[in-house]
Amino acid sequence: MTNEIILDKPVVFFDIESTGTNIARDRIVEISVIKIFPDGKKQSNTRRVNPEMHIPEAASAIHGIYDTDVADAPTFRDIAQNLKNYINDCDLGGYNIVKFDIPMLEAEFARAGIEYSADNCRIIDVFNIFCRLYPRTLSAAYEFFCGKKLDDAHSAAADTQATLDVFMGQLAKHPEIPRSMDELNEFCDNSDPDAVDRTRRFKWVGDDVVINFGKNNGAKLKDIAIEDPNFLRWILRSDFPNDVKKIASDALVGVFPVRKKVTDA
């Protein structure tokens, strides 16, 4: 079987780097595209974008793009029409684009006052292909790392033993995995460095805590405590985790989280 895809019109593979993952609040800082034509010809281009807002340090740490890098770059509004013309009537491809890149791109077009929707595009999402080929179930992991089928899956005893077996198999196959508990704890930590609470209802933007959900999404906690304290009282009456309620309760009396400074060891 050939490894060439069969195209009846161009497909544009693209990737977005942004100020964060909130589609409504965050903005694109870089977009890269590779356009593949039915005859096999390829065109590629990468463009930095001024997001017209501060790029949080946590985002910069991931993609390496800082405020100074995009200070003289065009805004998305500046490039929107040319970009739409370039990808119009093309199919789309990328990694995890269904959940993030496409919604972010559509939102940026809307903010620029330009209509664009990927609804009629055929989409190649390489992340979804990866998940289909390599399922993330314990049974699949057991077969991959231990070389045999998992019997009695979903019984607590079998799943616990299988999990330990998978972990030992991971250590055997991947010497880069750390061995000490401190290092393993850090290696397994997938938390958001900008999250103030465990469920990310509040988020750091610089040294300010902002609301990360609902009608006040993107607003500073200090401002909401003054301008809309009923929102914080609603949090206290509702089914939110205790750490979220503690932040809301403290804010109502003028006490706010203080971001810990990262210091070199």
C-alpha positions as CSV (number, residue, x, y, z in Angstrom):
1,M,0.0,0.0,0.0
2,T,1.3,3.4,-0.9
3,N,2.1,6.0,1.8
4,E,0.9,8.8,-0.4
5,I,-2.5,10.4,0.5
6,I,-5.0,10.7,-2.4
7,L,-6.1,14.3,-2.7
8,D,-8.8,15.8,-4.9
9,K,-8.1,19.3,-3.5
10,P,-5.3,20.8,-1.4
11,V,-5.0,19.9,2.3
12,V,-3.4,22.4,4.7
13,F,-1.6,21.0,7.7
14,F,-1.3,23.7,10.4
15,D,-0.2,24.3,14.0
16,I,-1.0,27.2,16.3
17,E,1.0,28.5,19.2
18,S,-0.9,30.8,21.5
19,T,-1.0,32.7,24.8
20,G,-3.0,29.9,26.4
21,T,-5.7,27.3,25.8
22,N,-8.8,29.4,26.5
23,I,-10.5,29.9,23.1
24,A,-12.4,33.0,24.2
25,R,-9.6,34.8,26.0
26,D,-6.3,33.6,24.5
27,R,-4.8,34.6,21.2
28,I,-2.5,33.2,18.5
29,V,1.2,34.1,18.6
30,E,2.4,31.9,15.7
31,I,0.8,29.9,13.0
32,S,2.6,27.5,10.6
33,V,1.1,25.9,7.5
34,I,2.1,23.3,5.0
35,K,-0.1,23.2,2.0
36,I,-0.1,19.9,0.0
37,F,-1.6,20.0,-3.5
38,P,-3.1,17.0,-5.4
39,D,0.0,16.9,-7.6
40,G,2.3,16.5,-4.6
41,K,3.6,20.0,-4.6
42,K,4.1,21.5,-1.1
43,Q,4.2,25.1,0.1
44,S,5.1,26.1,3.7
45,N,5.0,29.3,5.7
46,T,5.3,30.3,9.3
47,R,4.1,33.7,10.7
48,R,4.5,35.3,14.1
49,V,1.4,37.2,15.3
50,N,1.1,40.0,17.8
51,P,-1.6,38.8,20.2
52,E,-2.2,42.4,21.5
53,M,-1.9,41.0,25.0
54,H,0.8,39.8,27.4
55,I,2.1,36.3,26.7
56,P,2.0,34.5,30.1
57,E,5.4,33.2,31.2
58,A,4.0,29.6,31.4
59,A,3.0,29.7,27.7
60,S,6.4,31.3,26.7
61,A,8.2,28.5,28.6
62,I,6.4,26.0,26.2
63,H,6.8,27.6,22.8
64,G,9.7,30.0,23.4
65,I,7.8,33.1,22.1
66,Y,7.9,36.2,24.3
67,D,6.3,39.6,24.1
68,T,9.4,41.1,22.6
69,D,9.5,38.5,19.8
70,V,6.1,39.6,18.5
71,A,6.1,43.3,19.3
72,D,6.6,44.3,15.7
73,A,4.6,41.3,14.2
74,P,1.3,41.9,12.4
75,T,-1.9,41.3,14.4
76,F,-4.2,38.5,13.4
77,R,-6.6,41.1,11.9
78,D,-3.7,42.2,9.6
79,I,-3.2,38.7,8.2
80,A,-6.8,37.3,8.5
81,Q,-8.0,37.9,4.9
82,N,-4.9,36.6,3.2
83,L,-4.9,33.6,5.5
84,K,-8.6,32.9,4.7
85,N,-7.9,33.2,1.0
86,Y,-5.0,30.7,1.4
87,I,-6.9,28.0,3.2
88,N,-10.3,28.6,1.7
89,D,-11.7,25.5,-0.1
90,C,-8.9,23.3,1.4
91,D,-9.2,20.4,3.8
92,L,-7.3,20.6,7.1
93,G,-4.7,18.5,8.9
94,G,-2.8,18.7,12.2
95,Y,-2.3,17.3,15.6
96,N,-5.3,17.6,18.0
97,I,-6.7,20.3,15.8
98,V,-10.3,19.3,16.3
99,K,-10.2,20.2,20.0
100,F,-7.9,23.2,19.9
101,D,-6.4,24.6,16.7
102,I,-9.6,24.7,14.6
103,P,-11.7,26.3,17.3
104,M,-9.0,28.8,18.1
105,L,-8.6,29.7,14.4
106,E,-12.3,30.1,13.9
107,A,-12.5,32.4,17.0
108,E,-9.6,34.5,15.8
109,F,-11.3,34.9,12.4
110,A,-14.6,35.9,14.2
111,R,-12.7,38.5,16.3
112,A,-11.2,39.9,13.0
113,G,-14.7,40.3,11.6
114,I,-14.2,37.6,8.9
115,E,-16.5,34.6,8.4
116,Y,-14.7,31.3,8.4
117,S,-15.9,27.8,9.4
118,A,-14.2,24.4,9.1
119,D,-17.6,22.7,9.1
120,N,-17.3,21.7,5.4
121,C,-13.7,20.7,5.6
122,R,-12.5,17.1,5.7
123,I,-10.1,16.8,8.6
124,I,-7.0,14.7,9.3
125,D,-6.3,14.8,13.0
126,V,-3.1,12.9,13.6
127,F,-3.8,12.8,17.4
128,N,-7.0,11.0,16.8
129,I,-5.3,8.5,14.4
130,F,-2.6,8.0,17.1
131,C,-5.3,7.3,19.8
132,R,-7.2,4.9,17.5
133,L,-4.0,2.9,16.6
134,Y,-2.7,2.9,20.2
135,P,-5.6,3.0,22.6
136,R,-4.9,4.5,26.1
137,T,-6.7,1.7,28.0
138,L,-5.0,-0.3,30.7
139,S,-5.6,-3.5,28.6
140,A,-3.8,-1.9,25.6
141,A,-0.9,-0.7,27.8
142,Y,-0.6,-4.2,29.3
143,E,-0.4,-5.8,25.9
144,F,2.1,-3.3,24.7
145,F,4.5,-3.3,27.7
146,C,4.0,-6.8,29.0
147,G,3.4,-8.7,25.7
148,K,0.2,-10.5,26.7
149,K,-3.5,-10.1,27.1
150,L,-4.9,-8.8,30.3
151,D,-7.3,-11.3,31.8
152,D,-10.1,-10.2,34.3
153,A,-9.8,-6.6,33.2
154,H,-11.9,-4.2,35.3
155,S,-11.6,-6.3,38.4
156,A,-9.7,-4.3,41.0
157,A,-7.1,-6.9,41.9
158,A,-6.3,-7.7,38.2
159,D,-6.1,-4.0,37.3
160,T,-3.9,-3.1,40.3
161,Q,-1.4,-5.9,39.4
162,A,-1.6,-5.0,35.7
163,T,-0.8,-1.3,36.5
164,L,2.3,-2.3,38.5
165,D,3.3,-4.7,35.7
166,V,2.9,-1.9,33.1
167,F,4.9,0.5,35.2
168,M,7.8,-2.0,35.5
169,G,7.5,-2.6,31.8
170,Q,7.8,1.2,31.2
171,L,10.9,1.3,33.3
172,A,12.4,-1.6,31.3
173,K,11.7,0.0,27.9
174,H,12.5,3.6,28.8
175,P,15.7,4.3,30.7
176,E,14.9,8.0,30.5
177,I,12.2,7.6,33.0
178,P,13.5,8.7,36.5
179,R,13.8,6.2,39.3
180,S,13.6,8.3,42.5
181,M,10.2,9.2,43.9
182,D,10.9,13.0,43.8
183,E,11.8,12.8,40.1
184,L,8.9,10.4,39.3
185,N,6.5,12.8,41.0
186,E,7.8,15.7,38.9
187,F,7.8,13.5,35.7
188,C,4.2,12.6,36.2
189,D,3.0,16.1,37.1
190,N,0.8,17.3,34.3
191,S,-0.7,20.2,36.2
192,D,-1.0,23.7,34.7
193,P,1.6,26.0,36.3
194,D,-0.9,28.9,35.9
195,A,-3.7,27.1,37.8
196,V,-4.5,28.6,41.2
197,D,-6.7,25.7,42.2
198,R,-6.8,22.1,41.3
199,T,-9.8,22.4,38.9
200,R,-8.5,25.6,37.2
201,R,-11.5,27.8,38.2
202,F,-9.0,30.5,38.9
203,K,-5.8,31.0,36.9
204,W,-2.7,33.2,37.1
205,V,-2.1,35.8,34.4
206,G,1.2,37.3,35.4
207,D,0.8,38.1,39.1
208,D,-3.0,38.5,38.9
209,V,-5.6,35.9,39.6
210,V,-8.3,35.8,36.9
211,I,-11.6,34.0,36.7
212,N,-11.3,31.0,34.3
213,F,-15.0,30.1,33.7
214,G,-18.5,31.5,33.4
215,K,-19.7,35.0,32.7
216,N,-16.6,36.6,34.3
217,N,-14.1,34.5,32.4
218,G,-10.9,36.5,32.0
219,A,-11.8,39.1,34.7
220,K,-9.4,39.8,37.5
221,L,-10.4,38.4,40.9
222,K,-9.7,41.7,42.6
223,D,-12.0,43.5,40.2
224,I,-14.8,40.9,40.6
225,A,-14.6,41.2,44.5
226,I,-15.5,44.8,44.1
227,E,-17.7,44.9,41.0
228,D,-19.6,41.6,41.2
229,P,-19.2,40.1,44.7
230,N,-22.5,38.2,44.2
231,F,-20.6,36.0,41.7
232,L,-18.2,35.0,44.6
233,R,-21.1,34.5,46.9
234,W,-22.7,32.2,44.3
235,I,-19.5,30.1,44.3
236,L,-19.8,29.7,48.1
237,R,-23.4,28.5,47.8
238,S,-22.7,26.2,44.9
239,D,-21.1,22.8,44.5
240,F,-17.5,23.8,44.0
241,P,-14.4,22.2,45.6
242,N,-13.2,23.5,49.0
243,D,-10.1,25.2,47.5
244,V,-12.2,27.2,45.1
245,K,-14.6,28.3,47.8
246,K,-11.7,29.3,50.0
247,I,-10.3,31.6,47.3
248,A,-13.8,33.1,46.8
249,S,-14.3,33.5,50.5
250,D,-11.0,35.2,51.0
251,A,-11.5,37.5,48.1
252,L,-14.7,38.8,49.6
253,V,-12.8,40.1,52.6
254,G,-9.9,41.4,50.5
255,V,-7.5,38.6,50.8
256,F,-6.0,37.3,47.5
257,P,-3.5,34.5,46.5
258,V,0.1,35.6,46.1
259,R,2.1,33.9,43.4
260,K,5.2,32.2,44.6
261,K,8.3,33.4,42.9
262,V,10.4,30.8,41.2
263,T,14.0,31.0,42.5
264,D,17.1,29.2,41.2
265,A,18.3,26.4,43.4
